[in-house]
Amino acid sequence: MSSLADCRSAESEQFHLPFGGAFRWVARSVNGIRRAVEGRRMLREIALADDRMLKDMGLTRSDLRSAAAEPLYRDPTELLAGRVDEFRVRHRSHAAVRMEDRVFGRCGPAVRYY
């Protein structure tokens, strides 16, 4: 009985659908196009925000223009996510320096409390 189960498991590991790689490639391409279309839709919604809201997100109008200039088959929100990540890294480093200056008293005259 165990030899029959071993034989079936060995056969199932070697079984491949014909054109399986082609089907996976088509499925990935269709999924990529779907993501790109959804990303364009999100880009239009983000573009409706005013400049203050964009700044809160860590974006500028030029970031939106750059994302819109991406080829149609690419998801523009990936570029925007990268820009937001860069903004957060810069913002955190500046905030950390400001906090360190406050803690160690390097931001102006020292205030004494009696």
TORDRENMI-78914 format. One record per residue (C-alpha): x, y, z; residue in one letter. Coordinates in nm, 3 decimals, always signed. Layout:
<site X="X" Y="Y" Z="Z" residu="a"/>
...
END
This chain:
<site X="+0.000" Y="+0.000" Z="+0.000" residu="m"/>
<site X="+0.276" Y="+0.242" Z="+0.086" residu="s"/>
<site X="+0.452" Y="+0.177" Z="-0.245" residu="s"/>
<site X="+0.136" Y="+0.282" Z="-0.432" residu="l"/>
<site X="+0.116" Y="+0.608" Z="-0.234" residu="a"/>
<site X="+0.486" Y="+0.674" Z="-0.296" residu="d"/>
<site X="+0.435" Y="+0.620" Z="-0.668" residu="c"/>
<site X="+0.143" Y="+0.864" Z="-0.683" residu="r"/>
<site X="+0.328" Y="+1.135" Z="-0.493" residu="s"/>
<site X="+0.627" Y="+1.102" Z="-0.725" residu="a"/>
<site X="+0.402" Y="+1.132" Z="-1.030" residu="e"/>
<site X="+0.224" Y="+1.440" Z="-0.895" residu="s"/>
<site X="+0.554" Y="+1.619" Z="-0.837" residu="e"/>
<site X="+0.655" Y="+1.564" Z="-1.199" residu="q"/>
<site X="+0.319" Y="+1.651" Z="-1.356" residu="f"/>
<site X="+0.305" Y="+1.989" Z="-1.529" residu="h"/>
<site X="+0.029" Y="+2.142" Z="-1.735" residu="l"/>
<site X="+0.119" Y="+2.205" Z="-2.096" residu="p"/>
<site X="+0.177" Y="+2.577" Z="-2.153" residu="f"/>
<site X="+0.172" Y="+2.625" Z="-1.775" residu="g"/>
<site X="+0.445" Y="+2.888" Z="-1.789" residu="g"/>
<site X="+0.260" Y="+3.076" Z="-2.061" residu="a"/>
<site X="-0.060" Y="+3.077" Z="-1.856" residu="f"/>
<site X="+0.125" Y="+3.211" Z="-1.551" residu="r"/>
<site X="+0.287" Y="+3.482" Z="-1.765" residu="w"/>
<site X="-0.052" Y="+3.589" Z="-1.905" residu="v"/>
<site X="-0.206" Y="+3.588" Z="-1.557" residu="a"/>
<site X="+0.078" Y="+3.803" Z="-1.419" residu="r"/>
<site X="+0.046" Y="+4.044" Z="-1.713" residu="s"/>
<site X="-0.329" Y="+4.080" Z="-1.668" residu="v"/>
<site X="-0.285" Y="+4.130" Z="-1.294" residu="n"/>
<site X="-0.018" Y="+4.396" Z="-1.359" residu="g"/>
<site X="-0.245" Y="+4.584" Z="-1.599" residu="i"/>
<site X="-0.529" Y="+4.566" Z="-1.347" residu="r"/>
<site X="-0.301" Y="+4.713" Z="-1.078" residu="r"/>
<site X="-0.188" Y="+4.988" Z="-1.315" residu="a"/>
<site X="-0.548" Y="+5.085" Z="-1.396" residu="v"/>
<site X="-0.639" Y="+5.089" Z="-1.027" residu="e"/>
<site X="-0.328" Y="+5.296" Z="-0.955" residu="g"/>
<site X="-0.430" Y="+5.552" Z="-1.220" residu="r"/>
<site X="-0.771" Y="+5.575" Z="-1.056" residu="r"/>
<site X="-0.610" Y="+5.639" Z="-0.716" residu="m"/>
<site X="-0.377" Y="+5.897" Z="-0.872" residu="l"/>
<site X="-0.680" Y="+6.091" Z="-1.002" residu="r"/>
<site X="-0.833" Y="+6.088" Z="-0.654" residu="e"/>
<site X="-0.510" Y="+6.204" Z="-0.492" residu="i"/>
<site X="-0.478" Y="+6.483" Z="-0.749" residu="a"/>
<site X="-0.808" Y="+6.626" Z="-0.623" residu="l"/>
<site X="-0.651" Y="+6.698" Z="-0.283" residu="a"/>
<site X="-0.530" Y="+7.049" Z="-0.208" residu="d"/>
<site X="-0.161" Y="+7.130" Z="-0.156" residu="d"/>
<site X="-0.186" Y="+7.122" Z="+0.222" residu="r"/>
<site X="-0.327" Y="+6.771" Z="+0.219" residu="m"/>
<site X="-0.058" Y="+6.661" Z="-0.024" residu="l"/>
<site X="+0.206" Y="+6.803" Z="+0.205" residu="k"/>
<site X="+0.057" Y="+6.610" Z="+0.496" residu="d"/>
<site X="+0.094" Y="+6.294" Z="+0.286" residu="m"/>
<site X="+0.451" Y="+6.386" Z="+0.197" residu="g"/>
<site X="+0.379" Y="+6.463" Z="-0.170" residu="l"/>
<site X="+0.395" Y="+6.761" Z="-0.402" residu="t"/>
<site X="+0.222" Y="+6.841" Z="-0.729" residu="r"/>
<site X="+0.545" Y="+6.763" Z="-0.913" residu="s"/>
<site X="+0.541" Y="+6.413" Z="-0.757" residu="d"/>
<site X="+0.193" Y="+6.365" Z="-0.903" residu="l"/>
<site X="+0.308" Y="+6.487" Z="-1.244" residu="r"/>
<site X="+0.603" Y="+6.247" Z="-1.234" residu="s"/>
<site X="+0.375" Y="+5.958" Z="-1.144" residu="a"/>
<site X="+0.132" Y="+6.049" Z="-1.424" residu="a"/>
<site X="+0.423" Y="+6.050" Z="-1.671" residu="a"/>
<site X="+0.496" Y="+5.682" Z="-1.598" residu="e"/>
<site X="+0.415" Y="+5.440" Z="-1.882" residu="p"/>
<site X="+0.056" Y="+5.318" Z="-1.886" residu="l"/>
<site X="+0.151" Y="+4.963" Z="-1.793" residu="y"/>
<site X="+0.319" Y="+5.072" Z="-1.467" residu="r"/>
<site X="+0.142" Y="+5.145" Z="-1.141" residu="d"/>
<site X="+0.200" Y="+5.516" Z="-1.063" residu="p"/>
<site X="+0.125" Y="+5.467" Z="-0.695" residu="t"/>
<site X="+0.448" Y="+5.267" Z="-0.659" residu="e"/>
<site X="+0.644" Y="+5.581" Z="-0.750" residu="l"/>
<site X="+0.436" Y="+5.787" Z="-0.507" residu="l"/>
<site X="+0.492" Y="+5.534" Z="-0.230" residu="a"/>
<site X="+0.865" Y="+5.564" Z="-0.285" residu="g"/>
<site X="+0.847" Y="+5.943" Z="-0.265" residu="r"/>
<site X="+0.645" Y="+5.923" Z="+0.058" residu="v"/>
<site X="+0.899" Y="+5.683" Z="+0.207" residu="d"/>
<site X="+1.183" Y="+5.923" Z="+0.116" residu="e"/>
<site X="+0.989" Y="+6.210" Z="+0.276" residu="f"/>
<site X="+0.934" Y="+6.011" Z="+0.594" residu="r"/>
<site X="+1.301" Y="+5.920" Z="+0.622" residu="v"/>
<site X="+1.402" Y="+6.286" Z="+0.578" residu="r"/>
<site X="+1.132" Y="+6.405" Z="+0.815" residu="h"/>
<site X="+1.223" Y="+6.152" Z="+1.084" residu="r"/>
<site X="+1.591" Y="+6.238" Z="+1.067" residu="s"/>
<site X="+1.516" Y="+6.612" Z="+1.097" residu="h"/>
<site X="+1.271" Y="+6.549" Z="+1.378" residu="a"/>
<site X="+1.526" Y="+6.335" Z="+1.560" residu="a"/>
<site X="+1.789" Y="+6.610" Z="+1.531" residu="v"/>
<site X="+1.543" Y="+6.871" Z="+1.659" residu="r"/>
<site X="+1.444" Y="+6.648" Z="+1.952" residu="m"/>
<site X="+1.808" Y="+6.581" Z="+2.034" residu="e"/>
<site X="+1.878" Y="+6.956" Z="+2.027" residu="d"/>
<site X="+1.590" Y="+7.018" Z="+2.266" residu="r"/>
<site X="+1.702" Y="+6.745" Z="+2.503" residu="v"/>
<site X="+2.062" Y="+6.862" Z="+2.514" residu="f"/>
<site X="+1.977" Y="+7.233" Z="+2.512" residu="g"/>
<site X="+2.134" Y="+7.326" Z="+2.178" residu="r"/>
<site X="+1.839" Y="+7.518" Z="+2.037" residu="c"/>
<site X="+1.883" Y="+7.865" Z="+2.173" residu="g"/>
<site X="+1.958" Y="+8.013" Z="+2.510" residu="p"/>
<site X="+1.915" Y="+7.788" Z="+2.806" residu="a"/>
<site X="+1.610" Y="+7.873" Z="+3.015" residu="v"/>
<site X="+1.657" Y="+7.840" Z="+3.387" residu="r"/>
<site X="+1.368" Y="+7.766" Z="+3.609" residu="y"/>
<site X="+1.407" Y="+7.857" Z="+3.977" residu="y"/>
END
